Amino acid sequence: MTFSLTQLEEARRALDAPLFADLAGDAAVSFEFFPPKTAKMEETLWGAIETLAPLAPQFVSVTYGAGGSTRERTHATVARIARETDIPAAAHLTCVGASKGEILDVAREYWEAGVRHIVALRGDPAEAGMPYASHPEGFRNAADLVAGLRTVAPFEISVAAYPENHPDSADEQADIDNLKAKIDAGAHRAITQFFFSPEAFFRFRDRAAAAGIEAEIVPGILPVSNVAQTRKFAGLCGAAIPPWMDRLFEGLDAHPAARQLVAATVSAEMCRRLYAGGVRHFHFYTLNRAELAYAICHLLGKRPVPVAARETVAA
């Protein structure tokens, strides 16, 4: 019997060690949630937090709606996480729709509530499709916001990064320059927008290093089970959805469990490739659901940490 080169390549892959065999479990993880609108949504959120907490995340973050539309709910959610769990809680804060004084007052309220970590963002326009415009008395951009936060308290500050170019950026270099300005202003790490190509992340990481950016750059991972919803998200942030992903999910609209399995497989494989490239911190956009993120973390070698050990880490 003879084999083609393609068959030999497939045989080699099949005989190699399993993709997720015996990983060290040395990767750190963090998770993003959005503030709930209803009692039912709050129940779902807290179920997700309780499911993911045993993985000892470095932190969990809570988003801030366009134009500050979720300000009160974001604050309430972050404050409750800080009060009732041993997980470090991070609050998103944007420049949109408020003066510098108002935004810094919010930051002081977070500090007084025990929140020590801020995800500082420029933010999206309050009205979709409209160009961004800073408040007349507000911060101009995220770098300006980071500098302002540094005057309030010694927050840990994370900022955003865009491996595939922010829609408002002129080119790749503009994104790198903007990230460097945020780090130079006092940010501690960058969390990327989601992407679906490990190479996009690695290229961005290399460009950042060449620009002298030494801060940690954490890949943001969005496990996809709804391609239409993800395409809407991607259109707002410049992320590319490869054609093969559309094809993978074809015919699964009436099979939610199968969609979950496919989503976990796709995201886990990408995370494994990132891990092979040296990534040791993954930030998951959970959409307030725990199952996909938990499954991927498990494949990466993460296992539940006893409560006593989690409390020691948090302290």
N, C-alpha and C positions, 0 to 999 in steps of 0.2 A: 504494500500500500504506500502511495506517495502522498505528501502533504504540500499544500500551497504555502507560500510565505505567510499569508493571512491566517491560515489554520495553525501554523507553528507559533505565530505571535499570540493567538488566543490560547493555545495550550500552555505557553509559558506563563501567561497571566493566571491561568487556572491553577497552575502548580506552585505559584509563588505563595508566600505566607498570606493568610487572610488579611484583608485591608485593616481591620480593627483589632487584630490579635494582640493581646498583652500590652496595650498602651499603658504608659506609666501612671496615667491619671494626674499628671503634673500641670495640666492646663488650668488656669483661672477662668472663671465665668462671671458674667454679670447679665442683668436682665432689665428690659424696659417695659413699663406698663403705661396705660393711659388712665386718667381719672374716670371713675364710673359715673354715669348719668342717672341711674335708677338703683333701687334697692337690689333688684335681681342682678344687675351688672356688678354691683359691689360684692355680692355673694360670689359671683364668678371670679372676680379679681382676687378676693381673699383666699378662695380655693386654690388659685394658681400660685399665690405667694406661699401658702402652706405647703404645696407640693414641691416647689423649687427651693425653699429655705434649707432643707437638709443637705443640699449640694454646696452649702457655705459660699454663696456668691460674694465676690468682693464688694459689690454694691448692687442696689436696684435703683432705677431712675423712673421718674414719673413725668410725663410730657405736659406741655403747656400749650393750650390751643392758640390758633391764629388770632392775632390781635389781643392776646391775653384773655380769650374768651372762657378759659377754664381756671382762671386764677384761684378762686376760692376752693374749687374741687381739688385742684392740684395741691394746694397748701394742706387741705384737710387729709388727703391721702398720704402725702409725705410725712406729715406730723404723726399720723396714726402708725405708719410703719416704724418711725423712729421711737414711738412711745411703746408699742406693743410687741416688737420683734427685736432680735439681736442682729438684724441685717442693716448695715450702713445704708442710709437712704439719701438719694441725690434728687434734687429738684431742678427741673428745667426752668430756665428763665430767659425771656427774649426781650428784644429792644422795642418791639412793636406796640404802638398805641399808648405809650406812657412816657412821662418825663423822667429825667435822670433821678430826681428826688423820689418819685413814686416807686421806681424800680428798686432803688437802694433801700427804701422803707420795707419793701417785700423781702429783700435779702436780710435785713435786720430781723424781721419776724421769723424767718427761717432759722437764723442763728439762735434766737431766743427759744425756739422750739426744739433745739438740739440737733438741727440739720447742719452738717459740716461740709457738704459736698454740693456744688452747683454745676449743672450742665448749662454753660453760657452760649446762647445762640442768637444770631441776628433775628431769626424768625421769618415767617411767611406773611405776605400781605393779608389783612383781615378779609379782603374780598378776592376770591380766586380769579386769576387772569389779569389782575391789575399789577402794574409795576410797583416794586418796593419803594417806599418813601419813609425816611426816618421821621420820628416825631420832632416838631420844631424845637422842643426843649429836651429831646431825648438823646440817647446814645446813637452814634452814627452807624455802628456795626458791632460785631461780636468782640473784636479786639478792644474797642472802646469800652464795651461792657465789662470785659475781663479786668481792665485797668480800674474801672469804677468799683468792682467787687473787692479788689485788693485794698481799697481804702476803708472798707466796712469791717472786715474780719479776715483772719487767715484761712479762708475757705480752701478746700481742695476743689480745683476747677477743671472740668472737662469741656472740650469744644468739639465742633464737628469738622470732618474732613470729607473730601469728595474725590474718590478714585477716578470717576468718570466725568468730572467737570460739573460744577454747579451750573444750572441753566443761565445764571446771571454773569458767569465768568467769561472773559474774552477768550481765554485759552488755558492750557494746562499750567503754564507758568503763573498765571494770575491766581489760580487755586493754591499753588505752592506758596506764593508770596503772601496770600491772605492767611494761610495756616501759620506761616512763620511769624506774622504780625501778632497772631493770637497767642502763640507760645511765648514770644518775646514780651508780651504784655503781662504774662504771669500764669498762663494755663499750664496744667501739669500733664495732661494727656489729650490725645485726639481720638474720637470714636468715629469711624467712617460711616457714611451712608451705605445702605445695603448694595450689594453687587452680586453677580452670578458667575464671575470668572476669577479664579484665583490669580491669574496673570495680571488682571487689572489692579488688584491689591499690591502685588509684588512690584509692578512697575511704579505705582504711586509711592510705595515705601522707599524704593531706590531713589526716586526724584527728591523726596523729602530729605533723605540722608545726604544727598549731594548738595542740597541747599543749606546744610548745617543744622537741620532739625534733629535733635537728639531725644526729644520726648517720646514716650510710648505712643504708638499708633495701633489702636485696637480695631480689628475688623468687625463691622456690624453685620449680623447674620439675620436674614429674614427667611424663615422656612415658609415655602410657598405651598398653599393648598388651594388657593383661589387665584388663578392666573389673571382673570379680569380685574379683580381688586388690586392685585400687584401691579398690573399695567397702569392703573390709575395712579398709584403711589409713584411708580417709576417716572411717569410723565412730569411729576412735580419736582423731581430731584435730579433728573438727567441719567438715571441708571438704565442700562441696556438689558432687555430680556432676550436671550438668544432664541432663535427659531426652534431649536430642538426642544426647548422647554415647553413651548406651545404644543408641540406634537406629543410629548410625553403625557400631557394631561387631557388630550383629546379622548372623548368617549367616557370620561369619568364623572360627568356632572351628576349622574344619579347614583354614584357610588362613593359616598363621603369617606368611608373607611379605607377604600383603595386609594383615594386621593391623599389621605394622611400617610399611608405607607410610601407612596411615591414621593411625597414631599420630604419625608424624613430621609429617604434614601438619597435624594438629590443634594439636600443640604449637608447631610453627614459626609458624603463623599467630598464635597467642596471643603468642609472643615478639615477633613483628613489631609487633603492636599495642602491646605494652609499650615497645618501642624507640621507636615514634612518640610515646609519652608521656614520653620522656626517660630511660628506663631504660638504663643502660650497664654493668650488671653482672648476670649471670644465674648462678644456682647450680642445678646439675642433680643431681637424685636419680637416680643411674644404675642402682641395683640390680645393680651390678657388671657391667653390660653397656655397651659403648661405642658401638654402632652408632647408636642413636637420638640420643644427645647429640651425637655427632660430626656427624651429618647436619644437625641443627638449627643447630649452631655454624657449619657451612659456609654454610648459607642466610643466616645473620646476617653473613656476610662474613669470618668467621675463617678464616685459612689457616695451615698449619704454619709455625712459626718456626724458623730454623736453630739448631742446638745452641749455637753460640757466642753468639748473641743471647739465647737463653733463659738461659744461664749468667750473662750480664751483668745481665739483669732480676732473677734470683734473688739475685745478690750485692748 
